Amino acid sequence: MIEILQITIPALLVLATAYILLDKLLKNDEKRRNFELQQRNIQVTTPLRLRAYERLTLVLERTKPTSIVLETLKPAMTCFELQSQLLTTIREEFGHNVSQQIYVSNELWSAIRATQESLIQLVNICATHCAADAIGTELAEKIIQLYAQSEQSPGEVATNMLKKEVRSLF
């Protein structure tokens, strides 16, 4: 009986040691593979995310009231025509970039959506103070004046959030 214990106990100790070492080795190997996979994913997704940030920055710049009004306003446009064209342009600009939301945080995307909604609201509020058949420059002036009076527009808030988020990547 003692002879069996003398053989069994060292064998069990060797078996337990081998099990522990193999388990640690396999876990370390799995961690290394997961880390390498994450690194490859980062190499692929970082350029995509940066392009999304660039596109959203362009949208925010293009839809600033001063920019969008100057781009949209044509000679002989009425207030109603300018309002319709501005609303269409705003919706299209944001609509073309809706897929970029998968690359940015929910908070940033909410700020970008708030920018779109505030622009639409700005155009509609200013349009209520103009006659539909008045010249478009009247509406354009009201939009630019009201925008200039705001301390920090939702577009500026979204742009600042976007910059902060991009900086956090690096």
C-alpha positions in Angstrom: 0.0 0.0 0.0 2.8 2.4 0.9 4.5 1.6 -2.4 1.4 2.5 -4.4 1.2 5.8 -2.5 4.9 6.5 -3.1 4.2 6.1 -6.9 0.7 7.7 -7.0 1.4 10.9 -5.0 4.4 12.1 -7.2 2.5 11.1 -10.3 -0.5 13.2 -9.2 1.8 16.1 -8.4 3.4 15.9 -11.9 0.0 15.6 -13.5 -1.4 18.6 -11.5 1.8 20.7 -12.4 1.5 19.7 -16.1 -2.2 20.7 -16.1 -1.6 24.1 -14.4 1.3 24.9 -16.8 -0.7 23.8 -19.9 -3.7 25.8 -18.8 -1.7 28.9 -18.3 0.0 28.4 -21.6 -3.3 28.0 -23.4 -4.8 31.1 -21.7 -1.8 33.2 -22.5 -1.9 32.0 -26.2 -5.6 32.9 -26.3 -5.0 36.4 -24.9 -2.2 36.9 -27.4 -4.4 35.9 -30.3 -7.2 38.1 -29.1 -4.8 41.0 -28.8 -3.4 40.5 -32.3 -7.0 40.3 -33.6 -7.8 43.6 -31.9 -4.7 45.2 -33.3 -5.7 44.1 -36.9 -9.2 45.4 -36.3 -7.9 48.7 -35.1 -5.7 49.0 -38.2 -8.8 48.4 -40.4 -11.4 50.5 -38.5 -9.3 53.5 -37.6 -9.0 54.8 -41.2 -12.8 54.2 -41.6 -13.6 56.1 -38.5 -11.3 59.0 -39.5 -13.1 59.2 -42.8 -16.4 59.3 -41.0 -15.2 62.1 -38.8 -14.0 63.9 -41.9 -17.3 63.5 -43.7 -19.2 64.7 -40.6 -17.0 67.7 -40.3 -17.7 68.6 -43.9 -21.4 68.2 -43.3 -21.3 70.5 -40.3 -19.2 73.1 -42.2 -21.4 72.9 -45.3 -24.6 73.3 -43.3 -23.6 76.4 -41.3 -26.3 78.9 -42.1 -23.9 81.4 -43.6 -22.5 78.7 -46.0 -25.7 77.0 -46.9 -27.6 80.3 -47.5 -24.9 81.6 -49.8 -24.7 78.3 -51.7 -28.5 78.0 -52.1 -29.6 81.5 -52.7 -30.2 82.3 -56.4 -31.2 85.6 -57.9 -35.0 86.1 -58.2 -35.7 83.4 -55.6 -38.7 84.1 -53.3 -38.6 83.4 -49.6 -40.8 80.3 -50.0 -38.5 78.9 -52.8 -35.4 79.6 -50.7 -37.0 78.0 -47.6 -37.9 74.9 -49.6 -34.5 74.6 -51.2 -32.7 75.2 -47.8 -34.8 72.5 -46.1 -34.2 70.0 -49.0 -30.4 70.8 -49.0 -30.2 70.3 -45.2 -32.0 67.0 -45.3 -29.9 65.8 -48.2 -26.6 66.8 -46.6 -27.4 64.9 -43.4 -29.2 62.1 -45.2 -26.1 61.3 -47.4 -24.1 60.8 -44.2 -26.5 58.9 -42.0 -24.3 55.7 -42.3 -21.4 57.5 -40.6 -23.2 57.1 -37.3 -21.9 53.5 -36.9 -18.3 54.9 -36.5 -19.0 57.7 -34.0 -20.3 57.7 -30.4 -24.0 57.9 -29.7 -23.5 61.3 -28.0 -21.8 62.8 -31.1 -24.5 61.4 -33.4 -27.2 62.9 -31.2 -25.4 66.3 -31.4 -25.3 66.0 -35.2 -29.0 65.2 -35.3 -29.7 68.1 -33.0 -27.7 70.3 -35.4 -29.9 69.2 -38.3 -33.1 69.8 -36.3 -32.0 73.2 -35.2 -31.1 74.3 -38.7 -34.5 73.2 -39.9 -36.1 75.1 -37.0 -34.0 78.2 -37.7 -35.1 78.2 -41.4 -38.7 77.7 -40.5 -38.8 80.3 -37.8 -37.2 82.9 -40.0 -39.5 82.0 -42.9 -42.6 82.8 -40.7 -41.3 86.4 -40.5 -41.2 86.8 -44.2 -44.0 86.9 -46.8 -43.9 83.8 -49.1 -43.5 85.9 -52.2 -40.9 88.4 -50.8 -37.4 88.2 -52.2 -35.2 85.4 -50.9 -32.5 87.8 -49.7 -34.9 88.9 -47.0 -35.1 85.4 -45.6 -31.3 84.9 -46.0 -30.6 88.0 -44.0 -33.0 87.0 -41.2 -31.3 83.5 -41.0 -27.8 84.9 -40.9 -28.8 87.6 -38.3 -30.5 85.1 -36.0 -27.6 82.7 -36.4 -25.1 85.5 -35.6 -27.0 86.3 -32.4 -26.7 82.8 -30.9 -23.8 82.3 -28.5 -22.9 78.7 -29.4 -24.9 77.0 -32.1 -25.6 73.2 -32.0 -23.3 72.9 -35.0 -20.4 74.4 -33.0 -21.2 72.1 -30.1 -21.2 69.1 -32.5 -18.0 70.2 -34.1 -16.3 70.5 -30.7 -17.6 67.1 -29.7 -16.3 65.7 -32.9 -12.8 67.2 -32.4 -12.7 65.9 -28.9 -13.7 62.4 -30.0 -11.0 62.3 -32.7 -8.4 63.5 -30.3 -9.3 60.7 -27.9 -8.4 58.2 -30.6 -4.8 59.1 -30.5 
